[in-house]
Each structure stands twice: as C-alpha cells, then as structure tokens.
Amino acid sequence: MTSDFLVIKTLAEEQNMRKAAERLFLSQPALSQRLQTIEKEWNTKLFLRSQKGLTATPEGELVIEFASNMIQQKEALYETIQSLTSKVHGTLKIACASIVGQNWLPKVLKDFVQTYPEAKVSLLTGWSSEIVKAIYDGEAQIGIVRGQTDWKGNKIHLFRDTLYLVDKEMTSIDDVLTTDKPFIQFKSDSNYYQEIQQWWQKHFSSNPKRQIIVDQIETCKQMALNGIGYAILPSITLTGQEDVHKIPLTNNEEQFELTRDTWLIGYDAAFELPQVEAFVSIVKKHAQIFQ
C-alpha cells in the first residue's frame, strides 16, 4: 500500500489531483478520500483546492518537508541494508545532463539492467547545475555533468568529445563570413554558450550577420540538419549518418580547439554502494569505447 508520506510528497510535486492520482495508480476519489484521512490524522488542512490546482497551506508545507525527509531516510536505510548483501540490489539513482541522457546513457543503462536485473534505476535529467543540486539534495546518488565542474567530491572523467560547425552547404570555417544563413545557438546554464562566443570573437572581427537562439540542443541540431542555418554541435549529438558537412573547430596546429568533457560525480559514500560500484564499472567500459 502506498505510504501516506509518498501521497503527501506526490501531491506537493504535482499540485494537481488528477496527475498525482495517475502517478500513484489510484483513482481520484480514492486519492481524495486518502487525503482527507491524512488531514484528519494531522488535525489540519494540508492543501487548498482551486481551479488552478492544489496549494500547500503553511501547516502543509511543514508536513511535506517532514514527509520528504522520512522518505529519504527510509531509502537511505534500505540502501544500507542492501549493501550488506553480495548481490546488486536497491535503486541506482542517477542525475544526468540532458545531452548525455539522450545520446549516450541509454546504451549504458541497457547494459546495466540486463547485467543486474534485480537493481532498479531512477533517472533525472537536466542542466549540469541541476544535476549537482540533485546530489546535494539527496535526490541522486551520482551525477553525470558536462564541461568544467567545481565538484570537490569523487569525480571520474568519462570522455571528451569535440565540437563541429555543422551545415548543409558550408565546407570551411571562413564560409560563415559570406553566408546569409543564421547562426543557430542554444543557451544553457553551463559555460558552453560563453565558450562558443569566445571562440567566435577569437576568429572573427564581427558578430554573425544573423542569429537564432533556442533553448534546446536538439532543436538547434534539427534546424541545422534541415538547412535553416548553421550550428556548432558536440560530436556526442552526431551519429555520422547526417547529411551535413562537419567542420572541426581547429587552430593553426590542426588540434581540436573546442572540446567538451563529461564527468561522473558523487559523494564518496555513494560510490561504496554495490549498485553504484556496478554502474561505474559499466560506465567506464562504455566510456572507453566512446573515446
């Protein structure tokens, strides 16, 4: 039976009775009755209902925080108990940069779940800053981040991929000076966008004639593949099957000038968990193949 703590946490996260009921595999009337019972036990109103959804009361916010802490403590105790056995059990909780989660991680996870069928996987994706926060908040045991990271705990370098200028027609970097196509860029919370800006300023004396800024790298990629403009993309997003020109961003020594590093991070205690140890072993194997 779903715990009261999980019911409270899910309602707080969804702020919507229908969505919460779907996540909990309950009917809306059953969830409504469950909430009434919980509020009766606490002798206070936890949520206010309106057409916009659910809003936690001040008392409800305290109970929500308590419920979240209890769930985390239970999970931590469960992981400790599972770590006492030799088999790989428990939940592997990963927070992963979206670009890696879309293009590289699926094969790794497939290998992991096939090798360790008794282990469960919980996956969060987002910007690298969100990945670090997820580890701080206890929502993830380990994280996969991109670019430079100031993480002070355990940090494993996975791979470095290169950046290319991608376009349907251009065949050299200098073609950007004569094309009328827009430079398609995507913004993130990392220093990726700033690095590209610095690279441009280092090589050209003027800004691109036209620019389009999008918020997702996949949107940026698809616009470039469809000939709308040109983009600078990391090799992790390219399969080699695309019908475009890939121009490496090199310096005078023909060395790759713009690269992107991917790291596996986490607290030391997390790396001692059997499911994390098993995952790290598989990750290292795939990282070697990718390089």
CYANA upper distance limits for C-alpha pairs under 8 A (distance plus 0.5 A):
  2 THR  CA      6 LEU  CA      7.18
  2 THR  CA      7 VAL  CA      7.56
  2 THR  CA     24 LEU  CA      7.99
  3 SER  CA      7 VAL  CA      6.93
  4 ASP  CA      8 ILE  CA      6.73
  4 ASP  CA     38 ILE  CA      7.50
  5 PHE  CA      9 LYS  CA      6.65
  5 PHE  CA     64 ILE  CA      8.41
  5 PHE  CA     67 ALA  CA      5.20
  5 PHE  CA     68 SER  CA      7.60
  5 PHE  CA     70 MET  CA      7.88
  5 PHE  CA     71 ILE  CA      7.38
  6 LEU  CA     10 THR  CA      6.46
  6 LEU  CA     67 ALA  CA      7.73
  6 LEU  CA     68 SER  CA      8.41
  6 LEU  CA     71 ILE  CA      7.78
  7 VAL  CA     11 LEU  CA      6.66
  7 VAL  CA     24 LEU  CA      7.96
  7 VAL  CA     35 LEU  CA      8.36
  8 ILE  CA     12 ALA  CA      6.71
  8 ILE  CA     35 LEU  CA      8.45
  8 ILE  CA     64 ILE  CA      6.66
  8 ILE  CA     67 ALA  CA      7.36
  9 LYS  CA     13 GLU  CA      6.72
  9 LYS  CA     64 ILE  CA      6.49
  9 LYS  CA     67 ALA  CA      6.99
  9 LYS  CA     68 SER  CA      6.74
 10 THR  CA     14 GLU  CA      6.56
 10 THR  CA     20 ALA  CA      6.36
 10 THR  CA     23 ARG  CA      8.23
 10 THR  CA     24 LEU  CA      8.33
 11 LEU  CA     15 GLN  CA      5.98
 11 LEU  CA     16 ASN  CA      7.16
 11 LEU  CA     17 MET  CA      7.35
 11 LEU  CA     20 ALA  CA      6.05
 11 LEU  CA     54 LEU  CA      8.21
 12 ALA  CA     54 LEU  CA      8.28
 12 ALA  CA     55 THR  CA      8.39
 12 ALA  CA     56 ALA  CA      7.59
 12 ALA  CA     64 ILE  CA      7.54
 14 GLU  CA     19 LYS  CA      6.79
 14 GLU  CA     20 ALA  CA      6.27
 15 GLN  CA     20 ALA  CA      8.12
 15 GLN  CA     53 GLY  CA      6.15
 15 GLN  CA     54 LEU  CA      5.11
 15 GLN  CA     55 THR  CA      7.09
 16 ASN  CA     20 ALA  CA      6.56
 16 ASN  CA     53 GLY  CA      5.45
 16 ASN  CA     54 LEU  CA      6.16
 17 MET  CA     21 ALA  CA      6.53
 17 MET  CA     28 GLN  CA      7.13
 17 MET  CA     31 LEU  CA      8.21
 17 MET  CA     32 SER  CA      8.29
 17 MET  CA     53 GLY  CA      7.75
 17 MET  CA     54 LEU  CA      7.82
 18 ARG  CA     22 GLU  CA      6.83
 18 ARG  CA     28 GLN  CA      6.60
 19 LYS  CA     23 ARG  CA      6.85
 20 ALA  CA     24 LEU  CA      6.69
 21 ALA  CA     25 PHE  CA      6.37
 21 ALA  CA     26 LEU  CA      5.42
 21 ALA  CA     27 SER  CA      6.34
 21 ALA  CA     28 GLN  CA      6.13
 21 ALA  CA     31 LEU  CA      6.74
 22 GLU  CA     26 LEU  CA      6.82
 22 GLU  CA     27 SER  CA      8.02
 26 LEU  CA     30 ALA  CA      6.79
 26 LEU  CA     31 LEU  CA      6.69
 27 SER  CA     31 LEU  CA      6.67
 28 GLN  CA     32 SER  CA      6.51
 29 PRO  CA     33 GLN  CA      6.64
 30 ALA  CA     34 ARG  CA      6.58
 31 LEU  CA     35 LEU  CA      6.62
 32 SER  CA     36 GLN  CA      6.82
 33 GLN  CA     37 THR  CA      6.82
 34 ARG  CA     38 ILE  CA      6.76
 35 LEU  CA     39 GLU  CA      6.59
 36 GLN  CA     40 LYS  CA      6.60
 37 THR  CA     41 GLU  CA      6.79
 38 ILE  CA     42 TRP  CA      6.88
 39 GLU  CA     43 ASN  CA      6.28
 39 GLU  CA     44 THR  CA      6.04
 39 GLU  CA     45 LYS  CA      6.20
 39 GLU  CA     46 LEU  CA      6.79
 40 LYS  CA     44 THR  CA      7.15
 44 THR  CA     59 GLU  CA      7.72
 45 LYS  CA     57 THR  CA      7.45
 45 LYS  CA     59 GLU  CA      7.77
 45 LYS  CA     60 GLY  CA      7.38
 46 LEU  CA     56 ALA  CA      6.32
 46 LEU  CA     57 THR  CA      5.94
 46 LEU  CA     58 PRO  CA      8.35
 46 LEU  CA     59 GLU  CA      6.65
 46 LEU  CA     60 GLY  CA      4.39
 46 LEU  CA     61 GLU  CA      8.03
 46 LEU  CA     63 VAL  CA      8.15
 47 PHE  CA     54 LEU  CA      6.49
 47 PHE  CA     55 THR  CA      5.84
 47 PHE  CA     56 ALA  CA      4.86
 47 PHE  CA     57 THR  CA      5.96
 47 PHE  CA     60 GLY  CA      6.77
 48 LEU  CA     54 LEU  CA      6.13
 48 LEU  CA     55 THR  CA      5.62
 48 LEU  CA     56 ALA  CA      6.75
 48 LEU  CA     57 THR  CA      7.14
 49 ARG  CA     53 GLY  CA      6.32
 49 ARG  CA     54 LEU  CA      5.31
 49 ARG  CA     55 THR  CA      7.05
 50 SER  CA     54 LEU  CA      6.96
 56 ALA  CA     60 GLY  CA      5.67
 56 ALA  CA     61 GLU  CA      6.33
 57 THR  CA     61 GLU  CA      6.66
 58 PRO  CA     62 LEU  CA      7.25
 59 GLU  CA     63 VAL  CA      7.01
 60 GLY  CA     64 ILE  CA      6.47
 61 GLU  CA     65 GLU  CA      6.72
 62 LEU  CA     66 PHE  CA      6.76
 63 VAL  CA     67 ALA  CA      6.51
 64 ILE  CA     68 SER  CA      6.65
 65 GLU  CA     69 ASN  CA      6.74
 66 PHE  CA     70 MET  CA      6.71
 67 ALA  CA     71 ILE  CA      6.74
 68 SER  CA     72 GLN  CA      6.78
 69 ASN  CA     73 GLN  CA      6.62
 70 MET  CA     74 LYS  CA      6.60
 71 ILE  CA     75 GLU  CA      6.69
 72 GLN  CA     76 ALA  CA      6.56
 72 GLN  CA    138 GLY  CA      7.88
 73 GLN  CA     77 LEU  CA      6.62
 74 LYS  CA     78 TYR  CA      6.59
 75 GLU  CA     79 GLU  CA      6.62
 76 ALA  CA     80 THR  CA      6.74
 77 LEU  CA     81 ILE  CA      6.74
 78 TYR  CA     82 GLN  CA      6.64
 78 TYR  CA     90 GLY  CA      7.94
 79 GLU  CA     83 SER  CA      6.53
 79 GLU  CA     90 GLY  CA      6.44
 79 GLU  CA     91 THR  CA      8.10
 79 GLU  CA    273 LEU  CA      8.01
 80 THR  CA     84 LEU  CA      7.25
 80 THR  CA    273 LEU  CA      8.42
 81 ILE  CA     85 THR  CA      8.06
 82 GLN  CA     88 VAL  CA      8.36
 82 GLN  CA     89 HIS  CA      6.57
 82 GLN  CA     90 GLY  CA      6.72
 83 SER  CA     88 VAL  CA      8.42
 83 SER  CA     89 HIS  CA      8.29
 83 SER  CA    273 LEU  CA      6.43
 83 SER  CA    274 PRO  CA      6.43
 86 SER  CA    274 PRO  CA      8.41
 87 LYS  CA    274 PRO  CA      8.28
 88 VAL  CA    116 TYR  CA      7.04
 88 VAL  CA    118 GLU  CA      7.37
 88 VAL  CA    119 ALA  CA      6.67
 88 VAL  CA    274 PRO  CA      6.15
 88 VAL  CA    275 GLN  CA      5.89
 88 VAL  CA    278 ALA  CA      8.10
 89 HIS  CA    118 GLU  CA      6.07
 89 HIS  CA    119 ALA  CA      5.09
 89 HIS  CA    120 LYS  CA      7.95
 89 HIS  CA    274 PRO  CA      8.06
 89 HIS  CA    275 GLN  CA      6.99
 90 GLY  CA    118 GLU  CA      8.19
 90 GLY  CA    119 ALA  CA      5.83
 90 GLY  CA    120 LYS  CA      6.61
 90 GLY  CA    275 GLN  CA      7.36
 91 THR  CA    119 ALA  CA      6.35
 91 THR  CA    120 LYS  CA      4.94
 91 THR  CA    121 VAL  CA      5.90
 91 THR  CA    122 SER  CA      7.22
 91 THR  CA    275 GLN  CA      7.75
 92 LEU  CA    119 ALA  CA      7.60
 92 LEU  CA    120 LYS  CA      6.51
 92 LEU  CA    121 VAL  CA      5.27
 92 LEU  CA    122 SER  CA      6.54
 92 LEU  CA    141 GLN  CA      7.77
 92 LEU  CA    275 GLN  CA      6.45
 92 LEU  CA    276 VAL  CA      6.90
 93 LYS  CA    121 VAL  CA      6.52
 93 LYS  CA    122 SER  CA      5.15
 93 LYS  CA    123 LEU  CA      6.56
 93 LYS  CA    139 GLU  CA      7.82
 93 LYS  CA    140 ALA  CA      5.25
 93 LYS  CA    141 GLN  CA      5.82
 93 LYS  CA    142 ILE  CA      7.29
 94 ILE  CA    121 VAL  CA      8.09
 94 ILE  CA    122 SER  CA      6.63
 94 ILE  CA    123 LEU  CA      5.45
 94 ILE  CA    124 LEU  CA      6.76
 94 ILE  CA    140 ALA  CA      5.74
 94 ILE  CA    141 GLN  CA      6.65
 94 ILE  CA    142 ILE  CA      5.82
 94 ILE  CA    143 GLY  CA      6.12
 94 ILE  CA    144 ILE  CA      8.25
 95 ALA  CA    123 LEU  CA      6.29
 95 ALA  CA    124 LEU  CA      5.04
 95 ALA  CA    125 THR  CA      6.14
 95 ALA  CA    126 GLY  CA      8.24
 95 ALA  CA    131 ILE  CA      5.80
 95 ALA  CA    134 ALA  CA      7.29
 95 ALA  CA    135 ILE  CA      8.14
 95 ALA  CA    140 ALA  CA      6.24
 95 ALA  CA    141 GLN  CA      8.38
 95 ALA  CA    142 ILE  CA      6.95
 95 ALA  CA    143 GLY  CA      5.11
 95 ALA  CA    144 ILE  CA      6.90
 96 CYS  CA    100 VAL  CA      7.28
 96 CYS  CA    101 GLY  CA      6.42
 96 CYS  CA    123 LEU  CA      7.85
 96 CYS  CA    124 LEU  CA      6.65
 96 CYS  CA    125 THR  CA      5.30
 96 CYS  CA    126 GLY  CA      7.09
 96 CYS  CA    128 SER  CA      8.04
 96 CYS  CA    131 ILE  CA      6.69
 96 CYS  CA    143 GLY  CA      5.97
 96 CYS  CA    144 ILE  CA      5.08
 96 CYS  CA    145 VAL  CA      6.85
 97 ALA  CA    101 GLY  CA      6.63
 97 ALA  CA    125 THR  CA      6.04
 97 ALA  CA    126 GLY  CA      5.72
 97 ALA  CA    127 TRP  CA      5.93
 97 ALA  CA    128 SER  CA      5.97
 97 ALA  CA    131 ILE  CA      7.30
 97 ALA  CA    144 ILE  CA      6.45
 97 ALA  CA    145 VAL  CA      5.84
 97 ALA  CA    146 ARG  CA      7.22
 98 SER  CA    102 GLN  CA      6.58
 98 SER  CA    125 THR  CA      5.56
 98 SER  CA    126 GLY  CA      5.53
 98 SER  CA    127 TRP  CA      7.02
 99 ILE  CA    103 ASN  CA      6.67
 99 ILE  CA    217 ILE  CA      8.09
 99 ILE  CA    236 ILE  CA      8.49
 99 ILE  CA    237 THR  CA      8.00
100 VAL  CA    104 TRP  CA      5.66
100 VAL  CA    105 LEU  CA      6.40
100 VAL  CA    144 ILE  CA      8.29
100 VAL  CA    236 ILE  CA      8.18
101 GLY  CA    105 LEU  CA      5.45
101 GLY  CA    106 PRO  CA      7.26
101 GLY  CA    125 THR  CA      7.17
102 GLN  CA    106 PRO  CA      7.62
103 ASN  CA    236 ILE  CA      7.03
103 ASN  CA    237 THR  CA      6.74
104 TRP  CA    108 VAL  CA      7.69
104 TRP  CA    236 ILE  CA      7.86
105 LEU  CA    109 LEU  CA      6.65
106 PRO  CA    110 LYS  CA      6.60
107 LYS  CA    111 ASP  CA      6.81
108 VAL  CA    112 PHE  CA      6.76
108 VAL  CA    282 ILE  CA      7.36
108 VAL  CA    283 VAL  CA      6.86
108 VAL  CA    286 HIS  CA      7.20
109 LEU  CA    113 VAL  CA      6.58
110 LYS  CA    114 GLN  CA      6.65
111 ASP  CA    115 THR  CA      6.59
111 ASP  CA    282 ILE  CA      7.92
112 PHE  CA    116 TYR  CA      6.40
112 PHE  CA    117 PRO  CA      8.46
112 PHE  CA    278 ALA  CA      8.40
112 PHE  CA    279 PHE  CA      6.98
112 PHE  CA    282 ILE  CA      7.32
113 VAL  CA    117 PRO  CA      5.59
113 VAL  CA    118 GLU  CA      8.44
113 VAL  CA    119 ALA  CA      7.48
113 VAL  CA    120 LYS  CA      8.27
119 ALA  CA    275 GLN  CA      7.53
124 LEU  CA    131 ILE  CA      8.44
124 LEU  CA    140 ALA  CA      8.41
125 THR  CA    131 ILE  CA      7.83
126 GLY  CA    130 GLU  CA      6.46
126 GLY  CA    131 ILE  CA      7.05
127 TRP  CA    131 ILE  CA      6.92
127 TRP  CA    188 SER  CA      7.58
127 TRP  CA    189 ASP  CA      7.06
127 TRP  CA    190 SER  CA      8.06
128 SER  CA    132 VAL  CA      6.91
128 SER  CA    144 ILE  CA      8.29
128 SER  CA    145 VAL  CA      5.57
128 SER  CA    146 ARG  CA      6.84
128 SER  CA    189 ASP  CA      7.99
128 SER  CA    190 SER  CA      7.40
129 SER  CA    133 LYS  CA      6.83
129 SER  CA    189 ASP  CA      7.54
129 SER  CA    190 SER  CA      8.05
130 GLU  CA    134 ALA  CA      6.61
131 ILE  CA    135 ILE  CA      7.07
131 ILE  CA    143 GLY  CA      6.44
131 ILE  CA    144 ILE  CA      7.80
131 ILE  CA    145 VAL  CA      7.40
132 VAL  CA    136 TYR  CA      6.84
132 VAL  CA    143 GLY  CA      7.46
133 LYS  CA    137 ASP  CA      6.51
134 ALA  CA    138 GLY  CA      6.65
134 ALA  CA    139 GLU  CA      5.49
134 ALA  CA    140 ALA  CA      6.08
135 ILE  CA    139 GLU  CA      6.40
135 ILE  CA    140 ALA  CA      5.39
135 ILE  CA    141 GLN  CA      6.54
135 ILE  CA    142 ILE  CA      7.08
135 ILE  CA    143 GLY  CA      7.49
135 ILE  CA    266 GLY  CA      7.47
141 GLN  CA    266 GLY  CA      6.83
141 GLN  CA    267 TYR  CA      8.02
141 GLN  CA    270 ALA  CA      6.10
141 GLN  CA    276 VAL  CA      8.44
142 ILE  CA    264 LEU  CA      7.54
142 ILE  CA    265 ILE  CA      6.17
142 ILE  CA    266 GLY  CA      5.01
142 ILE  CA    267 TYR  CA      7.96
142 ILE  CA    270 ALA  CA      7.51
142 ILE  CA    271 PHE  CA      8.43
142 ILE  CA    276 VAL  CA      8.34
143 GLY  CA    264 LEU  CA      6.21
143 GLY  CA    265 ILE  CA      5.67
143 GLY  CA    266 GLY  CA      6.71
144 ILE  CA    262 THR  CA      7.40
144 ILE  CA    263 TRP  CA      6.04
144 ILE  CA    264 LEU  CA      5.11
144 ILE  CA    265 ILE  CA      6.79
145 VAL  CA    149 THR  CA      8.18
145 VAL  CA    262 THR  CA      6.26
145 VAL  CA    263 TRP  CA      5.83
145 VAL  CA    264 LEU  CA      7.10
145 VAL  CA    265 ILE  CA      8.04
146 ARG  CA    190 SER  CA      8.47
146 ARG  CA    260 ARG  CA      7.40
146 ARG  CA    261 ASP  CA      6.25
146 ARG  CA    262 THR  CA      5.08
146 ARG  CA    263 TRP  CA      6.84
147 GLY  CA    190 SER  CA      7.73
147 GLY  CA    191 ASN  CA      7.78
147 GLY  CA    192 TYR  CA      7.78
147 GLY  CA    260 ARG  CA      6.08
147 GLY  CA    261 ASP  CA      5.56
147 GLY  CA    262 THR  CA      6.82
147 GLY  CA    263 TRP  CA      8.47
148 GLN  CA    191 ASN  CA      8.39
148 GLN  CA    261 ASP  CA      7.82
151 TRP  CA    155 LYS  CA      7.75
151 TRP  CA    265 ILE  CA      7.78
153 GLY  CA    265 ILE  CA      7.60
153 GLY  CA    266 GLY  CA      6.72
153 GLY  CA    267 TYR  CA      5.93
153 GLY  CA    268 ASP  CA      7.19
154 ASN  CA    265 ILE  CA      6.16
154 ASN  CA    266 GLY  CA      6.00
154 ASN  CA    267 TYR  CA      6.31
154 ASN  CA    268 ASP  CA      6.31
155 LYS  CA    263 TRP  CA      7.07
155 LYS  CA    264 LEU  CA      6.17
155 LYS  CA    265 ILE  CA      5.01
155 LYS  CA    266 GLY  CA      7.31
156 ILE  CA    263 TRP  CA      6.09
156 ILE  CA    264 LEU  CA      5.51
156 ILE  CA    265 ILE  CA      6.92
157 HIS  CA    261 ASP  CA      7.98
157 HIS  CA    262 THR  CA      6.81
157 HIS  CA    263 TRP  CA      5.15
157 HIS  CA    264 LEU  CA      6.92
158 LEU  CA    261 ASP  CA      8.11
158 LEU  CA    262 THR  CA      6.06
158 LEU  CA    263 TRP  CA      5.89
158 LEU  CA    264 LEU  CA      7.20
158 LEU  CA    283 VAL  CA      8.37
158 LEU  CA    284 LYS  CA      7.29
158 LEU  CA    287 ALA  CA      5.95
158 LEU  CA    288 GLN  CA      8.38
159 PHE  CA    261 ASP  CA      6.46
159 PHE  CA    262 THR  CA      6.04
159 PHE  CA    263 TRP  CA      7.98
159 PHE  CA    287 ALA  CA      6.46
159 PHE  CA    288 GLN  CA      8.18
159 PHE  CA    290 PHE  CA      7.81
159 PHE  CA    291 GLN  CA      6.57
160 ARG  CA    259 THR  CA      7.00
160 ARG  CA    260 ARG  CA      5.95
160 ARG  CA    261 ASP  CA      4.87
160 ARG  CA    262 THR  CA      6.77
160 ARG  CA    291 GLN  CA      7.65
161 ASP  CA    234 PRO  CA      6.85
161 ASP  CA    235 SER  CA      6.17
161 ASP  CA    236 ILE  CA      6.91
161 ASP  CA    259 THR  CA      6.19
161 ASP  CA    260 ARG  CA      5.84
161 ASP  CA    261 ASP  CA      7.06
161 ASP  CA    291 GLN  CA      8.23
162 THR  CA    234 PRO  CA      6.06
162 THR  CA    235 SER  CA      5.98
162 THR  CA    248 PRO  CA      8.26
162 THR  CA    256 PHE  CA      7.38
162 THR  CA    258 LEU  CA      6.80
162 THR  CA    259 THR  CA      4.92
162 THR  CA    260 ARG  CA      6.77
163 LEU  CA    232 ILE  CA      6.94
163 LEU  CA    233 LEU  CA      5.91
163 LEU  CA    234 PRO  CA      4.72
163 LEU  CA    235 SER  CA      6.39
163 LEU  CA    248 PRO  CA      7.02
163 LEU  CA    249 LEU  CA      6.94
163 LEU  CA    258 LEU  CA      6.22
163 LEU  CA    259 THR  CA      6.23
163 LEU  CA    260 ARG  CA      7.95
164 TYR  CA    232 ILE  CA      5.90
164 TYR  CA    233 LEU  CA      5.95
164 TYR  CA    234 PRO  CA      6.77
164 TYR  CA    235 SER  CA      7.47
164 TYR  CA    246 LYS  CA      6.20
164 TYR  CA    247 ILE  CA      5.72
164 TYR  CA    248 PRO  CA      5.09
164 TYR  CA    249 LEU  CA      6.26
165 LEU  CA    173 ILE  CA      8.02
165 LEU  CA    230 TYR  CA      7.49
165 LEU  CA    231 ALA  CA      6.17
165 LEU  CA    232 ILE  CA      4.88
165 LEU  CA    233 LEU  CA      6.99
165 LEU  CA    245 HIS  CA      8.44
165 LEU  CA    246 LYS  CA      6.29
165 LEU  CA    247 ILE  CA      5.47
165 LEU  CA    248 PRO  CA      6.90
165 LEU  CA    249 LEU  CA      7.38
166 VAL  CA    224 ALA  CA      7.27
166 VAL  CA    225 LEU  CA      8.45
166 VAL  CA    230 TYR  CA      6.17
166 VAL  CA    231 ALA  CA      5.82
166 VAL  CA    232 ILE  CA      6.49
166 VAL  CA    233 LEU  CA      7.39
166 VAL  CA    244 VAL  CA      6.97
166 VAL  CA    245 HIS  CA      6.20
166 VAL  CA    246 LYS  CA      5.39
166 VAL  CA    247 ILE  CA      6.92
167 ASP  CA    224 ALA  CA      6.49
167 ASP  CA    225 LEU  CA      7.51
167 ASP  CA    227 GLY  CA      7.34
167 ASP  CA    229 GLY  CA      7.35
167 ASP  CA    230 TYR  CA      5.26
167 ASP  CA    231 ALA  CA      7.35
167 ASP  CA    244 VAL  CA      6.01
167 ASP  CA    245 HIS  CA      5.93
167 ASP  CA    246 LYS  CA      7.51
168 LYS  CA    224 ALA  CA      7.90
168 LYS  CA    225 LEU  CA      7.30
168 LYS  CA    226 ASN  CA      8.29
168 LYS  CA    227 GLY  CA      6.16
168 LYS  CA    230 TYR  CA      8.29
168 LYS  CA    243 ASP  CA      7.55
168 LYS  CA    244 VAL  CA      5.01
168 LYS  CA    245 HIS  CA      6.34
169 GLU  CA    244 VAL  CA      7.87
169 GLU  CA    245 HIS  CA      7.37
170 MET  CA    175 ASP  CA      6.45
170 MET  CA    176 VAL  CA      8.21
170 MET  CA    245 HIS  CA      7.30
171 THR  CA    175 ASP  CA      7.65
171 THR  CA    245 HIS  CA      6.80
171 THR  CA    246 LYS  CA      8.36
171 THR  CA    247 ILE  CA      7.28
172 SER  CA    247 ILE  CA      6.90
173 ILE  CA    247 ILE  CA      7.48
173 ILE  CA    249 LEU  CA      8.26
174 ASP  CA    178 THR  CA      8.30
175 ASP  CA    179 THR  CA      6.70
176 VAL  CA    208 PRO  CA      8.20
177 LEU  CA    208 PRO  CA      8.24
180 ASP  CA    209 LYS  CA      7.58
180 ASP  CA    210 ARG  CA      7.93
181 LYS  CA    210 ARG  CA      7.42
181 LYS  CA    228 ILE  CA      7.53
181 LYS  CA    229 GLY  CA      5.45
181 LYS  CA    230 TYR  CA      7.45
182 PRO  CA    208 PRO  CA      7.96
182 PRO  CA    209 LYS  CA      7.46
182 PRO  CA    210 ARG  CA      4.95
182 PRO  CA    211 GLN  CA      5.29
182 PRO  CA    212 ILE  CA      6.84
182 PRO  CA    228 ILE  CA      7.98
182 PRO  CA    229 GLY  CA      5.43
182 PRO  CA    230 TYR  CA      7.06
183 PHE  CA    208 PRO  CA      7.10
183 PHE  CA    210 ARG  CA      6.68
183 PHE  CA    211 GLN  CA      5.15
183 PHE  CA    212 ILE  CA      6.65
183 PHE  CA    229 GLY  CA      6.37
183 PHE  CA    230 TYR  CA      5.75
183 PHE  CA    231 ALA  CA      6.39
184 ILE  CA    211 GLN  CA      6.36
184 ILE  CA    212 ILE  CA      5.24
184 ILE  CA    213 ILE  CA      6.44
184 ILE  CA    214 VAL  CA      7.91
184 ILE  CA    220 CYS  CA      6.63
184 ILE  CA    223 MET  CA      8.22
184 ILE  CA    224 ALA  CA      7.90
184 ILE  CA    229 GLY  CA      6.62
184 ILE  CA    230 TYR  CA      6.37
184 ILE  CA    231 ALA  CA      5.55
184 ILE  CA    232 ILE  CA      8.42
185 GLN  CA    193 TYR  CA      8.26
185 GLN  CA    211 GLN  CA      7.98
185 GLN  CA    212 ILE  CA      6.73
185 GLN  CA    213 ILE  CA      5.44
185 GLN  CA    214 VAL  CA      6.66
185 GLN  CA    220 CYS  CA      6.82
185 GLN  CA    231 ALA  CA      6.75
185 GLN  CA    232 ILE  CA      7.83
186 PHE  CA    193 TYR  CA      7.65
186 PHE  CA    213 ILE  CA      5.98
186 PHE  CA    214 VAL  CA      5.13
186 PHE  CA    215 ASP  CA      5.61
186 PHE  CA    216 GLN  CA      6.35
186 PHE  CA    217 ILE  CA      6.22
186 PHE  CA    220 CYS  CA      6.77
187 LYS  CA    192 TYR  CA      8.42
187 LYS  CA    193 TYR  CA      6.32
187 LYS  CA    213 ILE  CA      7.52
187 LYS  CA    214 VAL  CA      7.05
187 LYS  CA    215 ASP  CA      5.84
187 LYS  CA    216 GLN  CA      7.82
188 SER  CA    192 TYR  CA      7.70
188 SER  CA    193 TYR  CA      7.33
188 SER  CA    215 ASP  CA      7.45
191 ASN  CA    195 GLU  CA      6.54
192 TYR  CA    196 ILE  CA      6.95
193 TYR  CA    197 GLN  CA      6.86
194 GLN  CA    198 GLN  CA      6.69
195 GLU  CA    199 TRP  CA      6.64
196 ILE  CA    200 TRP  CA      6.66
196 ILE  CA    232 ILE  CA      8.47
197 GLN  CA    201 GLN  CA      6.79
198 GLN  CA    202 LYS  CA      6.62
199 TRP  CA    203 HIS  CA      6.93
199 TRP  CA    258 LEU  CA      8.45
200 TRP  CA    204 PHE  CA      6.32
200 TRP  CA    207 ASN  CA      8.35
201 GLN  CA    205 SER  CA      6.93
201 GLN  CA    206 SER  CA      7.95
201 GLN  CA    207 ASN  CA      8.16
214 VAL  CA    219 THR  CA      7.48
214 VAL  CA    220 CYS  CA      7.00
215 ASP  CA    219 THR  CA      8.25
216 GLN  CA    220 CYS  CA      6.97
217 ILE  CA    221 LYS  CA      6.62
218 GLU  CA    222 GLN  CA      6.65
219 THR  CA    223 MET  CA      6.68
220 CYS  CA    224 ALA  CA      6.89
220 CYS  CA    231 ALA  CA      7.45
221 LYS  CA    225 LEU  CA      6.65
221 LYS  CA    231 ALA  CA      7.65
221 LYS  CA    233 LEU  CA      7.79
222 GLN  CA    226 ASN  CA      6.60
223 MET  CA    227 GLY  CA      6.98
223 MET  CA    228 ILE  CA      5.89
223 MET  CA    229 GLY  CA      7.15
224 ALA  CA    228 ILE  CA      6.20
224 ALA  CA    229 GLY  CA      5.72
224 ALA  CA    230 TYR  CA      5.73
224 ALA  CA    231 ALA  CA      6.52
225 LEU  CA    242 GLU  CA      7.83
225 LEU  CA    243 ASP  CA      7.76
225 LEU  CA    244 VAL  CA      7.11
233 LEU  CA    237 THR  CA      7.49
233 LEU  CA    238 LEU  CA      8.48
234 PRO  CA    238 LEU  CA      7.90
234 PRO  CA    259 THR  CA      8.16
234 PRO  CA    260 ARG  CA      7.72
235 SER  CA    239 THR  CA      8.36
238 LEU  CA    242 GLU  CA      7.79
248 PRO  CA    256 PHE  CA      7.49
249 LEU  CA    256 PHE  CA      6.59
249 LEU  CA    257 GLU  CA      6.40
249 LEU  CA    258 LEU  CA      6.81
250 THR  CA    254 GLU  CA      5.73
250 THR  CA    255 GLN  CA      5.90
250 THR  CA    256 PHE  CA      5.24
250 THR  CA    257 GLU  CA      5.49
250 THR  CA    258 LEU  CA      8.03
251 ASN  CA    255 GLN  CA      6.45
251 ASN  CA    256 PHE  CA      7.42
251 ASN  CA    257 GLU  CA      6.42
266 GLY  CA    270 ALA  CA      6.98
266 GLY  CA    271 PHE  CA      7.62
267 TYR  CA    271 PHE  CA      7.37
268 ASP  CA    272 GLU  CA      7.39
269 ALA  CA    273 LEU  CA      7.73
270 ALA  CA    276 VAL  CA      7.34
271 PHE  CA    276 VAL  CA      6.08
271 PHE  CA    277 GLU  CA      6.37
272 GLU  CA    276 VAL  CA      7.51
272 GLU  CA    277 GLU  CA      6.92
273 LEU  CA    277 GLU  CA      6.65
274 PRO  CA    278 ALA  CA      6.59
275 GLN  CA    279 PHE  CA      6.62
276 VAL  CA    280 VAL  CA      6.53
277 GLU  CA    281 SER  CA      6.84
278 ALA  CA    282 ILE  CA      7.05
279 PHE  CA    283 VAL  CA      6.52
280 VAL  CA    284 LYS  CA      6.60
281 SER  CA    285 LYS  CA      7.00
282 ILE  CA    286 HIS  CA      6.90
283 VAL  CA    287 ALA  CA      6.50
284 LYS  CA    288 GLN  CA      6.75
285 LYS  CA    289 ILE  CA      7.10
286 HIS  CA    290 PHE  CA      6.68
287 ALA  CA    291 GLN  CA      6.84
